[in-house]
């Protein structure tokens, strides 16, 4: 009996087609139809292809049966259903209408079966998250040409419209920006545009404290999808080697620079007056 069971299992496996690749996008824009493709091949000795079925979750949404007329049939044509399909003996492509609920996770299964008497079946499943992902990296604005030690710089990082909106985190020399305990999230989000998409931005007030000649900055924008979608932009603050008065200096630094300038001018005036007085005394 054990020998017969093993032999039977071998026959089922040997007579099933192989799914070589299942194309399901990781993210799908609800404003566009998603294209799903199932690739399959027959092995020597396999029976003919009986059918190819597509499922969303546990619900069948499309069927291709080459031995019937018409060979294709659609089910559940509402949101999440199939608008059209194009199948042959090697692949089956369908266009799926996605729901408008962002961050919804959908599973799609391709099931391929061969003709009887065993009707061997193989299947594969992949997931799709409904989201409009960021098409470009975030933009960092406000980076000056050079900065001074002790100087305060205000930067801004902004994303293009997406959905769900991205959360932004700043990194300074590889370390996340330090915030106060009550500052849960400083990311600002715009109102929705005509397509329901929102931009995100976050400012960073930074005091230059590095002595190595530069500070590495990174703006990381992450959409809270599953899996999370992240885009990153890097920038560098170049620290001047010799001190100068910078137009980007904050109020505190401006005050110190002003006091230093006044002191220098006062010294020069004193030396000049002393020199004139000495000359007059000699006369």
C-alpha positions in Angstrom: 0.0 0.0 0.0 2.7 2.6 0.8 4.3 2.0 -2.6 1.0 2.6 -4.4 0.5 5.9 -2.5 3.9 7.2 -3.4 3.3 6.1 -7.0 0.0 7.9 -7.1 1.5 11.1 -5.8 4.2 10.9 -8.4 1.6 10.7 -11.2 -0.3 13.8 -9.9 2.9 15.8 -9.8 4.1 14.6 -13.2 0.8 15.5 -14.9 0.5 19.0 -13.6 1.6 22.1 -15.6 4.2 24.3 -14.0 3.6 28.0 -13.2 6.9 29.6 -14.1 6.1 33.1 -13.0 3.2 35.1 -11.5 3.2 38.8 -12.2 1.2 40.8 -9.6 2.3 44.4 -8.9 3.2 45.0 -5.2 1.2 48.3 -5.3 -1.8 49.3 -7.4 -3.1 52.8 -8.2 -6.9 52.7 -7.8 -7.2 55.2 -10.6 -5.8 52.6 -13.0 -6.5 49.0 -13.8 -3.9 46.5 -12.5 -2.4 44.1 -15.1 -1.9 40.5 -13.7 -0.1 37.8 -15.7 0.3 34.1 -15.1 2.9 32.2 -17.0 2.8 28.4 -17.2 4.4 25.6 -19.2 3.6 21.9 -19.9 6.1 19.1 -19.2 6.6 16.1 -21.5 3.7 13.6 -20.9 1.4 16.2 -19.4 -2.3 16.1 -20.4 -3.7 19.1 -22.3 -4.5 22.4 -20.5 -8.0 22.2 -18.9 -8.5 25.7 -17.4 -6.8 28.7 -15.9 -8.7 30.4 -13.0 -8.0 33.7 -11.2 -9.1 34.3 -7.7 -9.3 37.5 -5.6 -9.1 36.1 -2.1 -11.3 33.0 -2.2 -13.6 34.3 -4.9 -13.2 33.3 -8.5 -13.1 36.4 -10.8 -12.0 35.0 -14.2 -11.8 31.6 -16.0 -10.1 30.5 -19.2 -11.2 27.1 -20.6 -9.7 26.6 -24.1 -12.0 23.6 -24.8 -15.2 25.8 -24.4 -16.9 28.5 -26.4 -16.5 31.3 -25.5 -13.2 30.3 -23.8 -13.2 33.1 -21.2 -15.7 34.0 -18.5 -15.6 36.8 -15.8 -17.2 36.9 -12.4 -17.8 39.7 -9.8 -17.3 42.5 -12.3 -17.6 45.2 -9.6 -14.6 46.7 -7.7 -11.9 44.1 -7.7 -13.3 42.3 -10.7 -11.9 41.8 -14.2 -12.5 44.2 -17.1 -10.8 42.1 -19.8 -8.6 39.1 -20.3 -6.2 37.7 -22.9 -5.1 34.0 -22.5 -3.5 31.2 -24.5 -1.8 27.9 -23.8 1.2 29.5 -22.2 0.0 32.6 -20.3 -3.1 34.4 -19.1 -3.3 38.2 -18.6 -6.2 40.0 -16.9 -6.9 43.6 -16.1 -8.4 44.1 -12.7 -10.5 47.1 -11.4 -9.2 48.1 -8.0 -11.2 49.4 -5.1 -10.8 53.1 -4.1 -10.0 52.2 -0.5 -6.3 53.1 0.0 -4.0 50.7 1.9 -6.3 47.8 1.2 -4.4 44.6 0.7 -5.7 42.2 -1.9 -4.5 38.6 -2.7 -4.7 37.2 -6.2 -4.3 33.5 -7.1 -3.6 31.9 -10.4 -4.8 28.2 -10.6 -3.8 26.0 -13.6 -5.3 22.6 -14.1 -4.9 19.9 -16.8 -7.4 17.5 -18.4 -8.7 14.4 -16.6 -8.9 11.8 -15.4 -6.8 13.4 -12.6 -7.3 17.1 -13.3 -4.0 18.0 -11.6 -3.9 21.5 -10.2 -1.1 23.9 -9.4 -1.6 27.5 -8.0 0.4 30.5 -6.8 -0.7 33.6 -4.8 0.7 37.1 -4.5 -0.5 40.2 -2.7 -1.3 43.7 -4.0 -1.7 46.9 -1.8 -3.9 49.6 -3.1 -1.8 52.8 -3.0 -0.4 55.6 -5.1 3.3 55.4 -4.3 5.8 58.2 -4.5 7.1 58.5 -8.0 10.1 60.7 -7.1 12.4 61.1 -4.2 11.6 63.9 -1.7 13.1 67.4 -2.2 15.4 69.1 0.3 15.3 72.9 0.2 17.2 75.6 2.1 20.7 74.1 2.0 23.2 77.0 1.9 26.6 76.9 0.1 28.6 76.8 3.3 27.9 77.1 7.0 29.8 78.1 10.1 30.2 76.2 13.4 27.4 77.3 15.8 25.3 78.5 12.9 21.5 77.7 12.9 20.1 76.4 9.6 16.5 75.7 8.7 15.8 73.1 6.1 12.7 71.6 4.6 11.9 68.3 3.0 8.8 67.9 0.8 7.2 65.0 -1.1 5.0 64.9 -4.2 1.3 64.0 -3.8 0.7 60.3 -2.9 -1.7 58.2 -0.9 -1.5 57.3 1.9 0.7 60.4 2.7 4.3 59.8 3.7 5.8 60.2 7.1 9.1 62.1 7.0 12.1 61.5 9.2 15.4 63.5 9.2 18.7 61.8 9.8 21.8 63.8 10.8 25.1 62.0 10.2 23.3 58.7 10.2 21.2 59.3 13.4 17.5 60.1 13.5 16.6 63.7 14.5 16.2 64.1 18.2 12.7 65.4 19.2 11.0 66.1 22.5 8.7 63.4 23.9 5.6 65.4 23.1 6.7 65.8 19.4 5.1 62.5 18.2 5.2 63.5 14.5 6.3 66.8 13.0 5.3 65.8 9.4 2.8 68.2 7.9 0.2 67.0 5.3 -1.5 69.0 2.7 -5.2 68.9 1.8 -6.2 66.4 -0.8 -5.9 67.3 -4.5 -8.4 66.5 -7.2 -7.3 62.8 -7.1 -7.4 62.5 -3.4 -3.6 62.6 -3.0 -1.7 64.5 -0.3 1.8 66.0 -0.1 4.0 65.8 3.1 6.7 68.1 4.4 8.8 68.5 7.5 11.2 71.2 8.6 14.5 70.7 10.4 16.2 73.4 12.6 19.8 72.4 12.9 22.7 73.9 14.8 26.0 73.2 13.1 28.2 71.4 15.6 30.5 69.0 13.6 34.2 69.7 13.3 34.9 67.3 10.4 34.1 69.8 7.7 30.6 68.6 6.7 27.4 67.2 8.0 25.5 64.4 6.2 21.7 64.8 6.0 19.1 62.4 4.8 15.4 62.9 4.4 13.5 59.6 4.5 9.8 59.6 3.4 7.9 56.4 4.2 4.3 55.6 3.2 2.6 53.4 5.9 1.6 50.7 3.4 2.2 47.0 3.7 5.0 46.5 3.0 6.1 50.1 3.7 7.2 52.2 0.7 10.2 54.5 1.2 12.1 57.0 -0.9 15.2 58.9 0.3 17.1 62.0 -0.5 20.6 62.9 0.7 22.3 66.3 1.1 25.5 67.7 2.6 26.2 70.8 4.7 29.7 72.0 4.0 31.3 73.7 7.0 33.6 76.7 6.1 37.2 76.4 7.4 37.6 80.1 8.1 35.0 82.2 9.9 32.8 84.7 8.0 29.6 86.4 8.5 26.9 84.2 6.9 23.5 85.4 5.6 22.1 82.2 6.9 23.2 82.9 10.5 20.4 82.8 13.1 19.6 85.6 15.5 21.8 84.4 18.2 24.8 84.1 15.9 24.1 87.4 14.3 24.2 89.0 17.8 27.6 87.5 18.5 29.0 88.6 15.1 27.7 92.1 15.6 29.4 92.4 18.9 32.6 91.2 17.5 32.4 93.7 14.6 31.7 96.6 17.0 34.7 95.6 19.2 37.0 95.6 16.1 35.8 99.0 14.9 36.2 100.4 18.4 39.8 99.2 18.6 40.6 100.6 15.2 39.1 104.0 16.1 41.0 104.1 19.4 44.3 103.3 17.6 43.7 106.0 15.1 42.9 108.6 17.7 45.9 107.7 19.7 48.1 108.0 16.7 46.8 111.5 15.9 47.2 112.6 19.5 50.8 111.3 19.6 51.6 113.2 16.4 50.2 116.5 17.8 52.1 116.1 21.0 55.4 115.8 19.1 54.7 119.0 17.3 
